[in-house]
Amino acid sequence: MSPEIFQQRRARVLSNMHEGIAIVYAHHLQTRSNDTEYRFRQNSNFHYLTGLNEEGAILLLMKNNKDYQSIIFVKEKDPAIEVWAGRRLGVTAAAAQLRVDRACDIKDFTKEVPKYLLGHSQVYLDFQHRPKALTEILNYIQQIPRALTKKQQVPQNIANLAPLLGRLRLEKSDCEIDAIKHALSITNRAHRAAMAKTQVAKNEYEVYALLEYIFKKEGADYSAYDPIVAGGDNANTLHYIENNQPLHAGDLLLIDAGCEYQLYASDITRTFPINGEFSSAQAAVYHWVLKAQEVAIAAALPGNTIDQLHKLASAVLVDGLLALGIMSGHKEKIIAEGSYRKYYPHGTCHWLGLDVHDQSPYLDGTCTEIKFAKGMVFTVEPGLYFSQDDLTIPAQYRGLGIRIEDNILITEQGHENLSAAIPKTIEGIEKACAENWQTFL
């Protein structure tokens, strides 16, 4: 993405701010063990506004009447450190390359920020990514000489920047959609490889390793989250990430895995038979989960909402629970009481973008649910989960955990299923399971 794109995003933030100063922090390296760190992943909001993938930087956005200004504090170049940790952009190059008004050495931030706070009545902070930001800013305000505070305005209000940024991030541009589509093209290949591999795999970790290999081989930056490779009853642990148990013919394998490309995420779940063919009981449950997803996706239209899709999917799943003999009674009462949530305990949708669970708000400022509009991207992922320990469930269904997840883009007139190429019908899955996994290497 060109520097002009990030410059335009900063201008949009400033135009949506009241007068004041916004402070956005890059992530720092996180210690993994002793003197080793986890691989660095940039703060999504900082990346959205700068495109800079360096740790420890800070962006200031200042609005005074119609005067906008952007300043970035970065680490200065240091050959002795760069030989270990890689090249830095440096102060001299930062202003021109990032299209900001001024670049400064991060070592000067503590000294300089009190000066920038002067003349502003409000400070915007991203509390979600920097919980201690409030304490830090209050300390900076206290450092402003009293003589200056008598002559110039000092901040009196602290506002949360995250909802404003989240709302702007909600409607994706063409280049963002292209990045998500590319992540999904890689994810498509990885899931197909996993389906083909499973018949000869002995353990979940073999399939997990194949997913990770395909992601990296095809150019993904990272996995978008820890993949879930859950055989049999392990699928009934919704965030199962151990991925180290034996695979058994006759069980299902639930894979929830996606990758990041240019930090934009994909998020896909497929459930398929380890031996390549659904049993009648597995197919019966799978039918209802797929039907629930299809009904929800059909309603992914401008003006509708995530809650509407969840209600539609839930109603179909209740039909399924009644038809399978897992629940009994009146559908309306089951839905009203929420008793079906024992078997469907999560939501149907979440926003998708720079974060796999994008921080974009679900409600607007008046507590009204946000309506779908062109450029919004989200998941649709109904499921049914029947623990093997639940003796109230008919024996043939115990231990089954099925989820189907796709990534949906709202268009001007309707929607596009961005992950439609990944097999999910029973016929399509069984065909994919019969392929030669080595052709994906």
N, C-alpha and C positions, 0 to 999 in steps of 0.2 A: 504494500500500500504506500502511496506516495506521501511525502511530508505534508503536502497541501491538504490531504484528507484529514490528518490529525489537526492541522491548523483550523480547518473548517469546523471540526468537532469542538475545539476550544471556543471558537466564536459562538457556537450554538449554546454552550454552557453559559458563557458570559451574558448572552442575550436573555437567557432564562433566569439569571440571578437577579436579586435585588442588589442595590449598591453594596459593595463589600469586597472581601478578599477570600478566595478559596485556596486551601492548602491541600495538595494531594501528594501522598508519600509513595515512593516505590517500595517494594518489599526489600527486606534484608536477607542475607543468607541465614539459613537455619542450621544449627549444629545438629549433626546426626549422632556423632560419638567422638568425644575428645576433640581432636583438631580436624575432623572431617565434617563436611556439610552435606545436606541434601542437595540434589540438583536444583538449581535456581529456577523458579517460575515467577514471572512478573505479576504484580498486582494488576488485576484485570482493568480496573478503572484508570490506573496510571498508564497502562499500555494503550487504552482506548484514546487517551488524550495526547500521547506523545509518540508511541511506537518505539520507545527506547527500552532496550532489554538489559539495562544495567541496574545493579542493586544499589540501594542507599540514596538514590536521587530524590529531589523534592521539586514539585511544580507549584508556582504561585500564579493565580489568575486574579487580576484586580480590575474592578469596575468602579468608575467614578463618573457619574452622569453617563455620557455616551463615550467616555474614554476607556478603552480596553487596553490592558497590558498583561503580557505573560513573561515570566522569569523562571528559569530553571537552574537549580543548583545541582551540579554533578561533581563526581570525583575527578580531580585533575589527573592528567597522564603521569605515570610513574613507571619507568622501564623496569625498575627492580621488582615491582609487584606484578607488572604485566607479563613478565616472563613465566610467572607461576599461574596467574589467573586469567590471562588473556588480555587483549588490547581494550583500552577504554576509548570512548569518544573524546573526552577531554573538554576543558572549558572553551578553548579557542574555537574549536570546530562546532560546538554544540548549538550556538545561536543560529548559524546559517543552515546547518543540516536539519535541525528540528523546527525551523521557522518560528522561533520565539524572539521576543524583543531583546532579551538579554540573558546571558549565561554567566553563572558565578561558581566559584569553588565551594563545594559543600562544607568545607572547613569554616567558611565564613557565615554559614546560615544562622547559627545561634546569635552572632553579633549583629547581623543585618536584619533579621526578621522583625525585631521590635520597631525598626524604622519604617518598614513596609506596613506594619499594622496601624501606624498613625494615619489619621485621616479617614479611617473606615469605621463604620458603626457596627458592622456585622462580619463574623468569620464563619466560613463554611468549612466543615471538616468531614472526612469520610470515617465515621466511627466504626463501621463494619470491618474495615481493613486495618485500622489503627486505633484500638480501644483506648490507648493512653494519650491520644492526641489532645483531648480536652485539658488534661493536667499540664501538658507541655505548653499549650498556647496561653493558659492562664499565667504560667510562670514567665513567659515572654512578655505578656502585657504588664506584669508587675515590674519588669526590668526597664520599662520606659521611664525616663526621667520625669519627675513630677512637674518640673517647669514646662516641659513640652505638653503634658496632658492638659495643662491649663489653657494652652493656646490652640491645640488641635484636638479633633475628635479621636477618641479611642474606642475600640470595640466594646459594645454593651451586650450584644447578643451573639450566641453561638448556634448555628444551624447545621443540620445534618445534610451533607452533600449527596449521600448515597441515593436517596429517592429521586433527586433531580437527575443524576447520572443514569440511574436505572431506567427512568422513563425515556430518556434519550436513546439508550441502548436497546430499547424494546423493539423499535422498528428498524430493521436491518437495511443497509444500503446494498447495492448490487455487488460491490466487492466483498462485503461480509458474507452475503449469500453464496458467492462463488467459493469462498474459503470453506464454508460449511459443506457445500456440495463436494468439494474435493476431499474433505475429511470422510464423508460418507462413501465416496468411491473406494477409498482405502478400506473402510470398515466393511463394505460389501465383500471385498475380496477376502478379508480376514474371517468373516463369518462363514463364507462358503468353504474356505479351507478347513475350518473347524468342523463343519458338518461332514465333510468328506473324511476327515482324520479319525473321527470318533470310533468308528467300527474297529479300528486296529489299535486304538489307544488303550492303555491299561490304567491310567491314572488321570485325574483332573489336571495335574500340573503339566502333562504332555500337551494338552489342548491349550492351556494357558500360555505355555511357552510358544506355541505356534502362532497364537494371536499376536503376542508381543513381537515376534519375529516379522510377521507380515506387516504390522504397523510400521516398524522401523525400516524394513526393506522398501516399502512403498513411499517413504518420505515423510511420515508423520513426525511431529515434534515429540509427542509423548502419548501415552494412554491418557484419555480425558479424565479417568478415575481408575481406581483399582478394579480390574475386571472381576466379574463374578462368573465362575465356572463351577456350577453346582449340579452334581449328579444325584438323582433320586431324591430322597427326603431332604438333602441339603438345600434344595431350592425353596424349602419352606422357611429358611432363614433369609430374610429379604436382603440383607447386606452381608451375605456369606462371601468372604474373600480368602479363606484359608487355601482353597484350591489344591488340596493335597490328598484327596481320598480316592480309593480305587473306583473304577467305573465298572458297572455290571450290566451285561446284556439284559434287556427287558425293562431297564429303567429309562427315564427321560433325562436329558441334560439341558439345563437352563443356562444360557450364556447371556450376560448383560455386559457388553463391552463396546467401547467407542474410543476414538483417538482425537487428538488435537492437530490441526493444521493451521499455522500462523496464529496459534492460540485459540482458534475457534473449534468448538467441540461437536462431536457426533455422539449419540447415545442410543444404542440399539439393543433390544433383547429378542432372542429367538429361543424357542424350546423345541427339542427334537429327540427322536428315539436313538438311543445309543447303538442299537443293532440295525438301525436304518428303516424300521417299519413300525408304525403305530399299532398298538394293540387296540381292540375295540373300546376298552375303557378309557385309554389315553385319548383316542380319537374323539370320544364322546365329550370329554371335558374340553379338549382343544377346540372343538366346534363352537362351544359357547363363548370361550374367550375371544376367538377370532371374530365371531359375530358381534360381540360387544365392541370390539375395536372398530370394525367396519361401520357400525352405526354411529359411533362417536366421530370417526374421521369424516363421514358424510356430512356431519353437522359443523365441520370446521369451515365456517363461512364468515365473511365480514359482518360485524354486528353481534355475533354470538359470543359466548364467554366460556372460559375454562370450566366454570361450575355447571353450565348447561351440558357440556360434554361428559362431565363426571356423572351427572344424574342419568343421562341416557345410557352410558355404559353400565352403570350400577343396576339399572332396571333390567337390562338384558341378562346380566349375570344372575340376578335373582330368579329370572325365568329359568335359567340353566340349573340353578341349585334346586329348584322345585322339580324340574323335569328329571334330574338325576336321582331324586329321592334323598338328597342330602339335607334339605329343609322341607318343612311342611307348613301349611297355613295359608293365609291370604297375602298376596304379593304386596298390597298397599300397606298392610300392617308391618310386614317385615322391613319394608323400606322406611316407614315412619319411625320404627323403633331402632333401626340401624343394626339389627341382629345379624345381617348378612356380612357385616364388617369382620366377623370372626374369620371369614374365608377370603375377604377382600379388604385388607386393612389400610391400604394406601390410596392416594389420589390417582386420578387418571392422567393428569397432564402437569407439566412444569415448563417454564420458559427455557430456552436453549440459546447459547451464544458463546461469548467469551468464557463463561462459566457453564459447566454442564447443568447445574441448577442456577440459571442466570438470576442475578439479584434483582431483576426488574420487578416492580411492585405488581401485586394482583388487584389492588384497589386504588382508585384515584384519591384525590384529596378530600372527597366528600364521602368516602367509604362505599362508593359505587364500584362494582366490579368492572375492570377494564374490558372493553369490547375489542374483539379481534379487528385488526386493520392490516392493510397491505404491508408486508415486510416483517410481520411477527413470525417467529419460529418457536415451536414448542413440541413436546413429545405427546404421544397418545399411547398409553401402556396399561391396559386392564390386565388383571390376572386372577387366578383362583389358586388357593393354597390349602392342601389337605394333609395335615401332619399324620405321619404313620402312628403316632401315639394316641390319636383321637379315635377311640373305639366307637364313637357315635356315627362315624362315617362308614358307609358300606365298604367292605374289605377291598373290593377291586379298585377303589379310588384312593386309599390311604397311601401316603408317601408321594402323591403327585403334586408338583408345584409348577404351574404354567403361567408365563407372562409373555406377551407379545408387544413389542414397542417399536414405533416408527417416529420419524421426525417430519413434522408438517410445516409447510410455509403457507401463510395466508397471501393470496394474490388479490388483484383488484376485484375479480368476480367470484372467487372461490378459494381453492387451495391446491397445493401441489405436494404430493407425498414424495419427499426428497429421498427416501430410502426404499422406494417401491421395488427396486431391483433385487433386494435381498429376499430370498424365498421365504414364504410364510404360509402358503396353503399346504395342506397335507400332501397333496400330489407333488407340489414343488419342492417341499422339504425332502421327501423320500427320494426324489430324483437327485437332489443335491448331495444327499448322503451316499449315493451310489457312485459319485465321481471319484477320480483318483486324486488324493490330496497332494501328491507330489507335483502335480501340474501347477500348483500355486506357489511353488518355491522359486 
